[in-house]
Every structure is written in structure tokens, then in C-alpha cells.
Amino acid sequence: MTKQNLGWIFTTLALLAAFSPEPAIGQKKKHDRKTEWKRHVGKPGPDGWRVNVIQPDPHNDGPDGFNYHDWDGDGDLDVFVNFEEGGYSRLYFNPGKEKVRGIWNDFIELEKHGKCEDSGIGDLDQDGDVDYVANGGHVYFNPGRKNVRNPADWTKMTLFQNEARNPVVCDVDGDGLNDLVVGAKAWYKQPPSNKQDAANWNRYELGDAIWPMSCFATDMDGDGDNDFLVQERRRQGLFYYQNPGTEKIKSRWPVRVIDPHPSGMFATYGDVNGDGLPDLVKAAEKIRIFLRKNEQGPPQYERVEVDIPAQPSSVRVKPKPKGVAIFEMNGDPSYPEIVIIPEYEAQLWYLTRVGKRKWKNTLMRMPAPETRKKMDNAFLVDLDGDGDLDIATTEENGGWGVIWFENPARGQ
């Protein structure tokens, strides 16, 4: 056989291999990876916690924000979610206690707004209805309960097009009207009239923040007005803007740094050691707990770090703490727990106070943690109306979509 014939044979075989169908076993593995999550929906783990799906994400549209309120007035909490890659937002109506564990198929989709990583809610036109904010710059005004299910009746107002995370609705200047804080660096003042016209909303700068993960309106120094607590992951770390008072409210606000370490994901605040003072918790390589030491004046903290726990054998990655929330989980009301949501393919866990400056980790042991590819912050909400808080979040890239971890505290 000549060299030319051998070369022709090898070339032909290579082309056949390249364009031939994938072997059945390979197809099965690929299919299993994409749909593996379906086998574990609603199944309780050893401790009773189960993962329920409000809406799966088969096309990787990337649900990335979670807001809850009773928009239709039926007594159940509904859920507003933005989809980062899909560029749209949906309002899912709670199907009621009997069907709450299943897929929520009753929803509306608002006019598209483009790529959107965060969203928020609040009354921005003083009509008593809760409006929706996507990506900071797009405000959707609630048409009222009678027309809430008609997406065409939600009036869209665009303040700006570029992305600005962490929209927060609150009264910044104390005039009795809710304003809009965007990107943890600026705020728009609600006008006294013609509220749905973007030209009437004036913008004022707070300061600089490149990649804010969390932004809260809270009185940090006990002087009676709201400051803004910010967790920023690229430059400033954990800090707050100090409210300068009414006369300087429209100027840039002074910055007070709490933790200059720029890494870390979400943060939260609340009393974690039972002394009545608001502490801070930051999800980072180690969980950083900042214990408040003074009641008045600029806050002073004592920092405690807690290592992350060992994961089950099915988890092949190093857990990256991302979401964080504070609430009672273990039946002992003396101190609340700190729940942690890892970003990638790992099990949730919570921290329990066991002594002064001491916390221990407990895995929550829910089925198939490795199938949840990319999760977000921890949102505490009683979706099933049983009187205890559940943990809601969003999951990207693993198919789960909009999910909630059902609290087993009041039975299965």
C-alpha cells in the first residue's frame, strides 16, 4: 500500500470521527449533567430541608435578583425576578399553599430592559403601590392591583441605560417621598409631581463604588438619620456613607471605612451575639463577623473570622462564600444563626454561636449541592405561609433557576 493511500485512509477516518454522532454513552452523560437537578427537586435531605423550584432556567437566561411582595393582594407573597443574560424581568404569582412547592406557571413578563444584574422594589410615585426597578435605571410603575397582571399597563421610565447595581428605594432627604439610590454611588430625587417623567428626576452623587454587592439604608452612627452601608468587592471593601445632614444632603457624602479588604461578596447586618447592637457579617474567604462595641457615634467593631467547613464528598470545588443572612434556625432563640450560600457547586451551611467570639459550622445537607452551579444572595421570606422563614435565591447555569430552600421547622 502506498503512502498516498495510507494518508487518504487516515484522513477519511479522521473526518468520519469528527462528524459522526456522539457515542450514546457520551450523549447520556451530557444529558444527565444538564437535567440532573430535576431528580432532586422537592426531595428532603436528612435534616428536612428541601429545594423547590419556582421557575427553572433551561436556556441560561440567568435569574439574578429576587424581590417579594403580595402584588395581587391574595395574601400570598409573589416574586419579581430579573434575568441578567435574558434581559427581561418577570413577576411570578404565588399559586397558594397547596401548589407552592411546584412550578409557578402564572407570571407576567415586562418590556425588555437589557442585561440586568440587580433589581429592587418600592413605591416611587406615592400612589401606595409597590413599583419595580431593574438594573438601577429602569423603573416600572405598578398600575394597581386591578391591572397588575397586564404587563402593558406597567409604565416604564428609563433614567439611564448603563448598568448600576443595588437599586435601593428609600427617603434619602427626609421629605416624605421615596427616592432611588443606584450603584451605591448616586441617588435620584422623587419629584413632587409628574413622577413618571424621567426629566423631573434629579441626580445627586454620593461617592464612588465600582462593584457594590450590598447597599443598605440604616443609621450607622445613631444620630437619627440614615446612612448607607456598602459592601464593595473591588476597591473599598466594607464601608458606609455618612449622612451629612439636610443642608449638605445633595453633596457627596463622607466615606467611613470598616473593612478595607476589597474581596468578599455579599454582606448583611443584625445582632448576632445577643447584646442588642447591630453587628455586620461579610461573606469572604473566611466569614468575617464584625461585633459592634459602642451604641452611639461612629461604629467600632471587633472582628472575628470563621473558617469554611469541610464539604461532602460529592463536592469537588473549594466553597466560595457568597450569600449571607441572619436568622434563627436551630430552635435556640438565644442567638440567631448566620446562613451562608456558596456561589459554586457546594452545600449551604450556617454558623451557630457557641461562646464568646466562637462560632461553629453546620452543613444543611440538602440533595445534590454539586448541581447548583452559580447561586446568589440569601433572601429570607415565608413563601409557603407556614410562619417560618425560608431561604430564596437564584441559580444560574445549572438549570435550577429561581429556587427556595424550604424551612422544615414546622413540619414536612
N, C-alpha and C positions, 0 to 999 in steps of 0.2 A: 504494500500500500504506500502510495507516495505521500510526501509531506503535505502536498496541497490537499489531498483527500482527507488526511487526518485533521488539518486545520479547518476544513469545511465541516467535518463531523462535530468537532468541539464547538465551533461557532453555532451550529444548528442546535446542539443540546443546550447551550447557554441561553439562546433565545427562547427555546421551549420552556426552560425553567423559569425565566423571568416573567413570561406571560401566561403560564399555566395557573389554574386556580389554586388558592392556598389550600394545603392539606386540611382535611376535615378536622384533625385534632387542633391545628393552629387556629382555624376559624372558631372552634368551640371555645378555646381559651380566650380569644379576643372578645367573643360574645359574652362569655362569663364575666370578664372584667368590666364590661360596660353595663351589665344588668345585675351584677352580684348583689347590689344594695337591695333589690326587690325581695330577696329571700328573707330579709331581716326586719322589714317594716312592721312595726306594731308588736314585735315579739319581746317580752320582758327578759331582762337579764337576771342574774342571781339575786340582785337587790330590788328587783321590781321595776327599775327604770326601763322605759321603752322609747323608741324613736318613731314618731308619727310624721307623716308627710302631708303637708298642706297642698303642695304642688311640686311635682318632680321637674327636673331640668334636663330633658333628653338632648337638647341641642346646644348645651353650654352657653346659654344666654346670660348666665352669671348673676343670679339674685344676690344682692349685696347690701340691702338696707331693710330694716324691719320696723314698722310702726303699727301701733294698735290703738283702737278706739271703736266704740259702738256707733258706726256711721249710719246704720239703718234703723237704729232705735228699738231693736228687738230684745235688748237685754244681754246679748252675747257680744264678745269682743271680736271685731273684724280686723283684718290685717292689710296694710298697704306696703307694697314691696317694689323697689326699683331694681331693674335688671341692667347691670353695668354694660355688658357686651351687647345685649339686645337693644339697648337704647330706649326702653319703654318702662312704664310703671303700671302695676295692676292693683286693684282693690278687691281682695277676696272676702266674701261674706261668709261669716261663721254659719255652718249648717245646723247648729244646735247640738245639745249634749249627746243625743243618740247617734249622730253621724260625725261628731267632731274628730274622731280618730281616722276617718277616711279622707280621701282626696276632696278638697274644697273646689267643686266644679262651678260654683256660682261666683262669677267675678266680672269686672269691667276693666277694660284697658284704655288708658288715657292717650291723648295725642302724643306722638313720639317726641322725645326731648333730646335724644342723642346719648352718647356714653355718659354714664352716671354712676358714681361710686357711693354716694350717700344721699339720704333723704331725711325729711323731718316733717312735723305737723304742728298746727296751732292756728288760732283764729287771727287772720291778718287783715280782715276788713270789718271787724267789730260787729258782725251780724249774729254772733253766738254759735256759728257752725265751725267745725274744725277743717281747715284747709290743708293742702298738701304742698310740700316743697321738694322738688327734685334737683339734685346737683347744686343747690345753692341759688341758682339764677332763675329757675323756672317755678313759678307759683301757680298752682291750680286752685281756683276759688270754688269752694263747695257750693253747689246750687241749692242746698237744703235737702232735708230728708225726703221730701216728696219726689224730687228729681235726681236723687243721689245715684240711682242706677243707670242713668243716661249719661254716658261719657261726653256727649256733645254739649251737655249743659254745664260742664265744668269749664269755667273761663280760664284760659291760660294767659299769664302775664310773664314776659321774659325781661328780667332786669339786666342780665348779661349772659353771654354764651359759654364762656370758658368754665372749666370745672373748678368748683370751690367746695371743699368737703365740710361736713359737720354743720349743716344748717340748723340754727337754734332760734326758736321763736320765743321772745320774752320782751318785757317792757324795759328797754335799756335806759331811757332818760326819765322815767318816773312820771310820764304824762298820762298814764292810764291806758295807753294804746300799745299793743304788742308790736315790736319791731323785729327785724330779721338780721341775725348775725350769720355771716358767711365766711368759711375758710379760716375761722378763728383769727381773722385779721381785719375785718371791717363789719359795719352794720348799716342797714338801710332803715331810715325812719319812716314809720307809717304816717301818711298824710292825714289831715283832718277830713278831707273829702276826696271824691274821685279816686278812691283807693285802688281800683283795678287798672289804673293808668300808670305804667312804669315811669313816665316822665315826672310824676309827682313824688316819687320815692328818692329822697336824697341820701347819698352815700357818705359815710364818715369812717376814717381809718382808725383802727385800734392799735395795730403794730404789725409785726412780721411773723409769719408762720408758713413754712414750706409744705410740710406734710402732717397736718394735725390728724390725730387718730380720735381724740376725745375733746369735747368742749362742753363745759357746764357753767350755767349761771348760778352762782352761790356766793354767799357772804363769807369770804375767806378771813377777814380781819376783825369781824364783829362790830363794824361801825354802822350797820343798819342798811347798807346798800349792796347790791350785787356786784361781785367781781366776776371774772371769767377764768375758770381753771382749765388749763390746756395741757394735753399730752401730745408733744410733737416729736416725731421719730427721727428727724434728720439733723436738726441744728440745736434746738434749745432744750430738749428734754421735757421735763415736767415743770411747769411754771404757771403763774397766774398774772392776768392784767389787773392792776389795782384801780378800782373806780376812782376817778379824780374828783368826783362831786359834780353837782349840777352845772356850775359855772364853766367847767372845763370838759364837760361830757362829750363835746364834739371834737376835742383834740385827741391826739394819740395818748394812750394810757400807759402809765409806768409799768414796767415788767419786773416781777419778783420771781426769781428762780428758786425752785425747791430741789430739783434733782437735775443737774446739768448733763447727766449721761444721756446721749441722744438716741440710744437704741430703745427697744421696747415697743409694745403695741398699744392696746387699749389701757385705760386707767379708770378707776372709779373712786367714790368716797363714801364714808359711813363709819359708824362706831364699831370697830372690830374687837375691842378689848373691854367693853362694858364700863368705861369711865365717863360716858356721856359726851365725849369730844369727837369731832369728825376726823377720822383718820383717812389716809389715802392708800390705795393699792395700785401697783403698776405691774402689768404682765411683761416680764422681760426674761433674759436667760435664766435668772433666778427671780422668783416672785419677790418684789420689793414692797414692803409694808412700811408706811410712814406713820408712826404713832404720834398724835398731836400731844404736845406737852403744856400748852397755855390756852386759856379761854379767850382772852382779848388781845388785840394788837396783831402785828404781823405774825403768822403762824410759825411755831417752832416744832420740829419733829425729831424723833429718834427713829433711825432706820434699822429695820430687821430684814434679813434676806433668808428665803426658804428655798432649798434645792428642789428640783423637779423629781417626781417619783419614778421608780422603775415601771416599765410598761409591760403588758402581756406579751407572750412570745409571738403573737401574730403581727405585732407592730415592728416594722423594720427600720423606722426612722427615729432620729432624736427628736423628742417632742419640742415644739416651739410654742410657748405660751402666747396666746393672742387675746381671746375674750376673757372678761373678768366681771364678776358681780358678787354682791354681798347679800346673803340671806340665810335664814335658819333652815338647816337641812337634816340634822341628826336627832331631833327630838329633845335636845337640851337647850332651853331658851336662854341660858346664862350668857352665851356668846354666839353670834352668828357665824356661819361658815363663809369661806371665800371660794367660789366656784371658778374653775379655770377651763376655758375651751382652747385646746391646742389647734394651731392652724392646719397642720397636715397630718392625716392618716394616723392619729393616735387617740387614746382614750381620754375622756374628760376626767377631772379629779377635783377634789375640794380639800381645803385646808381647815383644820379644826384647832382652836387654841387649847393647848394642854398645860400651859404655865406661863409665867411672865416671860415675854419675848420668845415664846416657843409655840410652834405650830407643827402639826403632823399632816401628812398627805394620805388621802384615801381615794383609790380609784373607784369610779362609778360603775364599772363592769357592765357596760351596755354592749349588745351584739355588734360584731364586725366593725370595730373602730377604724381598721385599715381601709375600709371602703369609702370613708368620708374624706375626700381629697383636699378640700380647702374650705375651712369654716370661718365665721366672722365673730362678731361680739356676742356676748351673752345678754339676752333681753328677758327680764323676769315678767311673766304675765300669766294670769289664770285663764287659759284658753278653754278649758273644759268646765269651768264654773263650779268646781268642787270645793273651793275655799282655800286651796293652797297654790303656791306659785309654781309654774312650770318654767322651763328654760327654752326659749326660742332662739333660733339663729338661721343663717342661710348657709348653703353648701354649694360650692362651685366645682365643676369638673368631675364629680363622682356620680352624678345623676340624681342625688337625693333632692336637691333644690331647696325649697322653703320647708323647714322642719321644726319640730318642737320635741323636747325631751320631757315626757310625762312624769310628773312627780307622783310616786306611789304612796305618799304619806297617808292618804285617805282611802286606801284600798285599791284593788286592781280593777 
